[in-house]
Amino acid sequence: MATQVEQAVAWAKKKLGVTMYKGKCQAFVADCYAYGAGMTRRSASSAKVARNLWRVSTSQSNIPVGAAVYFDSPTSPQYGHVGLHIGNNQVIHAFGTVKQMSVSAIIGCGYAWQGWGWNGGVKPTGAGTTVPAGTSDGGTENASQGESVIHIPQTEKVYTVYEQDTPYKLPDVYAYQWQSYEKKTVLDISDRVGSPSLSDDSDSVCLELTFQVLQATGEKYFKPLEIRPGDYVSVVNTNSKECVFTGQVQAVSGSYRESLSVTCHDNGRLLTTNDVIIQFDNVAAKTAIAQLAAKVGIPSLSCPDLISSVYSLEKNNAATIVQDILETVTAENGVTYFLRMMGNTLVIRSYGDTCVRGFCRQEENLAPFDVMTECDAPQVGWDINDLKNEIVVYSESDNSATVQARAEDAAAVRRYGRRVGLVTFSDQDTVTASAKAQNTLREKSVVKETFSLTTYGSDRIVAGVRMKVDLAEIRGEFWVTAVTHDLGPPHRMTLTMRRAE
């Protein structure tokens, strides 16, 4: 016989797409327990009231299947928001329509995590089955600690999970809101925005949004918009109800009378625009990054349990310091990392380990299709400029240097000539000098094979995702290193990709 949790989850899934719970997220969750699981329904006037009454834990790690998950809502802070956790970090909730989203996607829409509990405070039968370590992309302490770390940490799985798209989606329609710093007013400027482009590059810390904003045309009721640096802009997909960008205006230029070009960056700018002085006293790399993030005003970190230690006095740009720390970690464990902001959380991501599909639907009366079936002709390239086929690991003391280990790719030396790279070694390293040399060689002795293509867009395709390519010119699995979304209509995107190992 199915448990109450299984019955509640099954009932919730049957309600996907319905609109009867619009603005009634708490009523939806209560009905999941009442009509789905057959439990006594406990009334609460709002999600916020339910959270205060019935919350069990504020941890975002290992959320039990069947738990009610609570958030603070930026659009209705007096009521809050709640959904039903169905496992694997996925939540079904009344968000306009009843839909399924990940915890991280909800947070990415500006909702602040508050915890989980049970409707009425009563734990249903079957509850307590938690998400297996490595299947959730939230939290900082949600991986098992039992295995020894040799090459790729077991916690890495947590940060290679990317959201899958749904083939049942509606067409992408975007709304643009502008908040003036001086007036504190929020205005929908969707009818003024032209040529919107959202760039996501793994080599960059920030997402960048650019667009043209139409100004005065001589009409009495069509006044110029006084958009200035320091203002805020957000972009919401009105059909999926997901916020795809929120950030600060960095530059405005053009004609005050005709149109202005606007450039915005997300919260990654807190790292790129701040230079800092900070001392790390032999602390774990994860701790060092958290200390640095706090120093520039980033309140939370989602990060694997990186195996390196940091002992140094740093005087540099905050983004550069974090990237230097991650390069040191990569030399020790062979995993490539990059930075992303999700709301107010700094996320240390790595490239996806399973393929993601993207879907596009141009009109409601047309069927969605896989975006990789409608690609333009790809552009390909091979590059050895950054290739290193011999790695020398050395240590320093008293103005002298001692070679600790070497590693060489003999075949690459014969073909491309010797290309030596240097890596430092210290007592704080958590792997041997030989292992560090081998890990660095594995990362550096590669021909960078890249290609780019343009196709229809999907919000799920971001830097770091892994995709399957099956074109006449090129086949295999590739990582997206950069993507530029032209938000249309129609939604189109240009992908830059490199072959997955």
HELIX and SHEET records of a PDB file:
HELIX    1   1 GLN A    4  LYS A   14  1                                  11    
HELIX    2   2 CYS A   25  ASP A   31  1                                   7    
HELIX    3   3 CYS A   32  GLY A   36  3                                   5    
HELIX    4   4 ALA A   47  TRP A   54  1                                   8    
HELIX    5   5 VAL A  103  GLY A  108  1                                   6    
HELIX    6   6 ASN A  119  GLY A  121  5                                   3    
HELIX    7   7 GLN A  154  TYR A  159  5                                   6    
HELIX    8   8 SER A  190  ARG A  192  5                                   3    
HELIX    9   9 ARG A  269  THR A  272  1                                   4    
HELIX   10  10 ALA A  285  LYS A  295  1                                  11    
HELIX   11  11 ALA A  318  ASN A  333  1                                  16    
HELIX   12  12 VAL A  371  THR A  373  5                                   3    
HELIX   13  13 ALA A  410  TYR A  416  1                                   7    
HELIX   14  14 ALA A  433  LYS A  444  1                                  12    
SHEET    1   A 6 ARG A  55  SER A  57  0                                        
SHEET    2   A 6 ALA A 112  GLY A 117 -1                                        
SHEET    3   A 6 ALA A  68  ASP A  72 -1                                        
SHEET    4   A 6 HIS A  81  GLY A  87 -1                                        
SHEET    5   A 6 GLN A  90  ALA A  94 -1                                        
SHEET    6   A 6 VAL A  98  SER A 102 -1                                        
SHEET    1   B 9 VAL A 186  ASP A 188  0                                        
SHEET    2   B 9 TYR A 174  GLN A 179 -1                                        
SHEET    3   B 9 TYR A 232  ASN A 237 -1                                        
SHEET    4   B 9 GLU A 242  GLY A 254 -1                                        
SHEET    5   B 9 SER A 259  HIS A 265 -1                                        
SHEET    6   B 9 GLU A 208  LEU A 214 -1                                        
SHEET    7   B 9 VAL A 193  ASP A 201 -1                                        
SHEET    8   B 9 ARG A 475  ASP A 486 -1                                        
SHEET    9   B 9 ARG A 466  ASP A 470 -1                                        
SHEET    1   C11 VAL A 186  ASP A 188  0                                        
SHEET    2   C11 TYR A 174  GLN A 179 -1                                        
SHEET    3   C11 TYR A 232  ASN A 237 -1                                        
SHEET    4   C11 GLU A 242  GLY A 254 -1                                        
SHEET    5   C11 SER A 259  HIS A 265 -1                                        
SHEET    6   C11 GLU A 208  LEU A 214 -1                                        
SHEET    7   C11 VAL A 193  ASP A 201 -1                                        
SHEET    8   C11 ARG A 475  ASP A 486 -1                                        
SHEET    9   C11 ARG A 492  ARG A 499 -1                                        
SHEET   10   C11 LYS A 448  TYR A 456 -1                                        
SHEET   11   C11 GLN A 379  ASP A 383 -1                                        
SHEET    1   D 2 ASP A 275  ALA A 284  0                                        
SHEET    2   D 2 SER A 309  ASN A 317 -1                                        
SHEET    1   E 3 SER A 300  SER A 302  0                                        
SHEET    2   E 3 THR A 345  SER A 350  1                                        
SHEET    3   E 3 TYR A 337  MET A 342 -1                                        
SHEET    1   F 2 PHE A 359  CYS A 360  0                                        
SHEET    2   F 2 PHE A 369  ASP A 370 -1                                        
SHEET    1   G 3 SER A 400  GLU A 408  0                                        
SHEET    2   G 3 GLU A 390  SER A 397 -1                                        
SHEET    3   G 3 VAL A 420  THR A 424  1                                        
END                                                                             
